[in-house]
Amino acid sequence: MTFAYPHLFWLLLILPLMVYVHFWRETQRLSDFRYPTISRMRGLNRTWRVRLRHLPFFLRLAATALLIVALARPQMFDKEVKRNVEGIDIILGIDTSTSMAAEDLKPNRIEAAKQVAVDFVEGRLTDRIGIVPFAAQSFTQCPLTTDYSVVVSLLEDLHMGMVEDGTAIGMALATALNRLRESEAKSKVVILLTDGQNNRGEIDPVTAAQAAQALGIRVYTVGVGTRGEAPYPVETVFGKRYQNVPVNIDEDMLQEIARLSGGKYFRATNNRALRDIYSEIDRLERTRVSVEEYRRVAEMFGPWLLAALLLIMLDVLSAATIVRKVP
């Protein structure tokens, strides 16, 4: 219950004033008796009429309090909220070729990619997420689902060597598109992360991008790796050693894929840049929620007003009958 005019409750401060004035006047009236024998009357038993002499006043006091509550207009709200959720279907295409072991991102490219992907998934609300790892071949590791705990667990299990080494970007994109092709979501997205050039697979990446354009699927491409050379771990008889290897990302091809599909290309040269990229994609691809709220107001002052009127009637009636004052 709420009140339309809660400031009117300040009027309740007049109640203690009414009590003070009433009993002050009662005291003044009794003090007007100056008969010497009045003290003897104190030992007499009081009748019930005498005991109820303050009843009209207390009825009047309660009626005043109820009237103030009624004036404050108590109300009850019946609220109905309708939410229309427009979810997004998202496929995460992640390169698992051996070049992802380079340590220009920490601890290496694939672990950095997995961590930001996990953070991205945990920030979604009602979107369906799927995973397509790829190297020389691609496959669906996780179909579209809203069970984010499963998605996170499978992301954490990603590792190099899941399939034959290589980089089949076109095949990865085609596999992702095949998962989204029959989706009924109004918004369908592929986030394709790689650190190399297309060198395997039967499908050309640009051809796959044209298919994405025809299907209305946006592709965000992410090239991960520093510029120039990156430290790459090599196992030798003396233990792990590092050698600098060239970073060769086909940025022109990734930009063309993003352009054709209506997406965007990003370059992640370090961990912070990679996190910022996923944050921007998260901002661009948010679940669209429209909220319609209906509120019905029920006025509740009626019972309070009725109770006040009844008390006023009892006040008048009692003053005229059982506690009637004789002049």
C-alpha positions in Angstrom: 0.0 0.0 0.0 1.2 3.5 -0.9 -0.2 7.0 -0.2 -0.9 9.7 -2.8 -0.3 12.5 -0.3 2.0 11.1 2.5 2.9 14.6 3.6 -0.6 14.9 5.1 0.5 12.6 7.9 2.0 15.7 9.5 -1.6 16.5 10.5 -1.4 13.6 13.0 0.6 16.0 15.2 -2.7 17.6 16.2 -3.8 14.5 18.0 -1.5 14.9 21.1 -2.6 18.6 21.1 -6.2 17.5 21.2 -5.5 15.2 24.1 -3.7 18.0 26.0 -6.5 20.5 25.5 -9.2 18.0 26.4 -7.7 17.0 29.8 -6.6 20.5 30.5 -10.1 21.7 30.1 -11.3 18.7 32.3 -8.9 19.8 35.1 -10.0 23.4 34.8 -13.7 22.4 35.1 -13.1 20.3 38.2 -11.1 23.1 39.8 -14.2 25.4 39.6 -15.9 23.4 42.4 -15.2 25.2 45.7 -17.6 23.4 48.0 -16.0 22.4 51.3 -17.7 19.0 51.3 -16.5 18.0 47.8 -13.7 15.9 49.2 -16.1 13.5 50.8 -17.5 12.6 47.4 -14.2 11.0 46.4 -14.8 7.9 48.4 -18.0 7.2 46.6 -18.1 4.5 43.9 -18.0 5.8 40.4 -20.8 4.8 38.1 -20.2 3.4 34.6 -21.4 6.6 33.2 -18.7 8.5 35.0 -16.1 6.0 33.8 -17.2 6.4 30.2 -17.3 10.2 30.3 -14.2 10.4 28.0 -15.6 8.0 25.4 -16.9 10.7 23.0 -13.6 12.4 23.0 -11.6 9.2 22.2 -14.1 8.3 19.5 -13.6 11.8 18.1 -9.8 11.4 18.4 -9.8 8.1 16.5 -12.2 9.5 13.8 -9.8 12.4 13.3 -6.8 10.0 12.8 -8.9 7.9 10.3 -9.9 11.0 8.4 -6.2 12.1 8.1 -5.3 8.6 6.7 -8.2 8.8 4.2 -7.1 12.3 3.1 -3.6 10.9 2.4 -5.3 8.6 -0.1 -4.1 5.0 0.5 -3.7 3.2 -2.8 -2.9 -0.3 -4.0 -1.1 -0.9 -7.3 -1.6 -3.9 -9.5 1.4 -4.0 -11.8 1.8 -6.1 -14.9 5.1 -6.2 -16.8 5.5 -7.7 -20.2 9.0 -8.4 -21.5 9.7 -9.1 -25.2 13.2 -10.6 -25.5 14.9 -10.7 -28.9 17.8 -13.1 -28.3 20.9 -13.4 -30.4 22.5 -16.7 -31.6 26.3 -16.5 -31.5 28.9 -18.9 -32.8 32.5 -18.6 -31.4 35.0 -19.8 -34.1 38.4 -20.2 -32.4 41.7 -21.1 -34.1 43.4 -24.0 -32.3 46.4 -24.4 -34.7 49.8 -24.7 -33.2 50.7 -21.1 -33.9 48.3 -20.2 -31.1 51.1 -21.2 -28.7 53.0 -18.0 -29.4 53.4 -16.0 -26.3 53.0 -12.4 -27.5 49.7 -12.6 -25.5 50.0 -14.0 -21.9 50.2 -16.8 -21.1 49.8 -17.5 -24.8 47.4 -16.7 -27.6 45.0 -19.6 -27.1 44.7 -19.3 -23.3 44.1 -15.5 -23.7 41.5 -16.2 -26.3 39.8 -18.8 -24.1 39.7 -16.5 -21.1 38.1 -13.5 -22.9 35.6 -15.8 -24.5 34.6 -17.2 -21.1 34.1 -13.6 -19.8 32.1 -12.8 -22.9 29.8 -15.8 -22.4 29.3 -15.1 -18.7 28.1 -11.6 -19.6 25.3 -12.8 -21.8 21.7 -13.1 -20.6 19.4 -15.1 -22.9 21.5 -15.5 -26.0 22.4 -18.9 -27.4 26.1 -19.6 -27.7 27.9 -22.3 -29.8 31.6 -23.2 -30.3 33.4 -24.1 -33.5 37.1 -24.9 -33.0 39.3 -25.1 -36.2 42.7 -25.9 -37.5 43.1 -27.9 -40.7 39.5 -29.0 -40.2 36.6 -27.5 -38.2 33.9 -29.1 -36.1 31.1 -28.2 -33.8 32.2 -28.7 -30.3 29.1 -27.1 -28.7 25.8 -26.5 -30.5 23.8 -23.4 -29.8 22.7 -23.4 -26.2 21.8 -21.2 -23.2 23.5 -23.5 -20.8 26.4 -21.2 -20.2 28.1 -23.5 -17.7 28.4 -26.1 -20.4 29.8 -23.5 -22.9 32.3 -22.3 -20.3 33.4 -25.9 -19.5 34.0 -26.7 -23.2 35.8 -23.4 -23.8 38.2 -24.3 -21.0 38.8 -27.7 -22.6 39.9 -26.2 -25.9 43.5 -27.0 -26.8 45.9 -27.3 -29.7 46.1 -30.7 -31.4 42.3 -31.3 -31.3 42.5 -31.8 -35.1 45.3 -31.8 -37.7 47.4 -28.7 -37.8 46.7 -25.9 -40.3 44.3 -23.0 -40.7 41.1 -23.5 -42.5 39.3 -20.2 -42.1 36.8 -20.8 -44.9 35.8 -24.2 -43.5 35.5 -22.8 -40.0 33.2 -20.0 -41.2 31.1 -22.5 -43.3 30.7 -24.8 -40.3 29.5 -21.8 -38.2 27.1 -20.7 -40.9 25.7 -24.2 -41.1 24.9 -24.1 -37.4 23.2 -20.7 -37.8 21.4 -21.4 -41.1 18.2 -22.7 -39.6 18.2 -20.5 -36.6 15.0 -18.5 -36.0 16.8 -15.7 -34.1 16.4 -12.3 -35.5 20.1 -11.6 -34.9 22.8 -14.2 -35.9 26.5 -13.6 -35.3 29.9 -15.3 -35.8 33.0 -14.2 -33.9 35.9 -15.7 -35.8 39.3 -15.5 -34.1 42.5 -16.5 -35.9 46.3 -15.7 -35.9 47.1 -16.8 -39.4 46.3 -17.2 -43.1 43.9 -19.6 -44.8 46.0 -22.5 -45.9 43.7 -25.5 -45.7 40.1 -26.5 -46.6 38.0 -26.7 -49.7 36.0 -23.5 -49.1 37.5 -20.1 -49.8 36.9 -17.6 -46.9 35.5 -14.9 -49.2 33.0 -17.4 -50.7 31.9 -18.3 -47.1 31.6 -14.6 -46.3 29.3 -14.2 -49.3 27.2 -17.0 -48.0 27.0 -15.2 -44.6 25.8 -12.1 -46.4 23.1 -14.1 -48.2 22.0 -15.6 -44.9 22.0 -12.3 -43.0 24.7 -13.4 -40.6 27.2 -10.8 -39.3 30.8 -12.0 -38.9 33.2 -10.2 -36.5 36.7 -11.2 -37.4 39.6 -10.9 -34.9 43.2 -11.2 -35.8 45.2 -12.1 -32.7 49.0 -11.5 -32.5 51.5 -8.7 -32.2 53.0 -6.9 -35.2 56.4 -8.1 -36.5 57.7 -11.2 -34.7 56.4 -13.2 -31.7 58.2 -15.5 -29.2 57.3 -19.1 -29.9 58.2 -21.9 -27.5 60.2 -24.8 -28.9 61.0 -28.0 -27.0 64.7 -29.1 -27.3 66.9 -31.6 -25.6 67.9 -28.8 -23.3 64.3 -28.0 -22.4 62.0 -25.2 -23.6 63.6 -22.5 -25.8 62.1 -19.6 -27.6 62.5 -18.4 -31.1 61.0 -15.4 -32.8 58.6 -16.3 -35.6 57.0 -13.9 -38.1 53.3 -12.9 -37.4 51.4 -13.4 -40.6 47.8 -12.5 -40.3 45.8 -12.0 -43.5 44.2 -8.8 -42.5 42.9 -8.0 -45.9 41.0 -11.3 -46.1 39.6 -10.8 -42.6 38.5 -7.3 -43.3 36.8 -8.5 -46.5 34.9 -11.2 -44.6 33.7 -8.6 -42.1 32.8 -6.1 -44.8 30.7 -8.5 -46.9 28.8 -9.8 -43.9 28.1 -6.4 -42.2 30.4 -7.1 -39.3 33.7 -5.6 -38.3 37.4 -6.5 -38.2 39.6 -6.1 -35.1 43.3 -6.6 -34.4 44.3 -7.8 -30.9 48.0 -7.2 -30.3 47.9 -7.8 -26.6 45.6 -9.1 -23.8 44.1 -5.7 -23.1 43.3 -5.1 -26.8 41.6 -8.6 -27.0 39.5 -7.9 -23.9 38.5 -4.5 -25.4 37.5 -6.1 -28.6 35.1 -8.6 -27.0 33.7 -5.7 -24.8 33.0 -3.8 -28.0 31.3 -6.8 -29.7 29.4 -7.3 -26.5 28.2 -3.7 -26.7 27.3 -4.0 -30.4 25.5 -7.3 -30.0 23.3 -6.9 -26.9 20.0 -8.8 -26.4 17.2 -6.4 -27.3 14.6 -6.3 -24.5 11.4 -4.2 -24.7 9.5 -3.8 -21.5 5.8 -2.7 -21.3 4.5 -1.9 -17.9 0.9 -1.6 -16.9 -0.3 -0.2 -13.5 -3.8 -0.2 -12.2 -4.5 1.9 -9.2 -7.1 0.9 -6.6 -8.2 3.7 -4.2 -8.4 2.4 -0.7 -9.5 5.5 1.2 -13.1 4.4 1.3 -12.9 2.0 4.3 -10.9 4.5 6.3 -13.4 7.3 5.5 -16.3 5.0 6.4 -14.7 4.0 9.7 -14.2 7.6 10.5 -17.8 8.5 9.8 -19.0 5.6 12.0 -16.9 6.8 14.9 -18.3 10.3 14.5 -21.8 8.9 14.6 -20.9 6.9 17.7 -19.5 10.1 19.2 -22.6 12.0 18.6 -24.8 9.2 19.8 -22.9 8.5 23.0 -22.7 12.2 23.9 -26.5 12.3 23.5 -27.3 9.2 25.5 -25.1 7.2 27.8 -22.6 10.0 28.7 -25.1 12.9 28.3 -24.1 15.9 30.2 -26.8 17.6 32.3 -26.6 21.4 32.3 
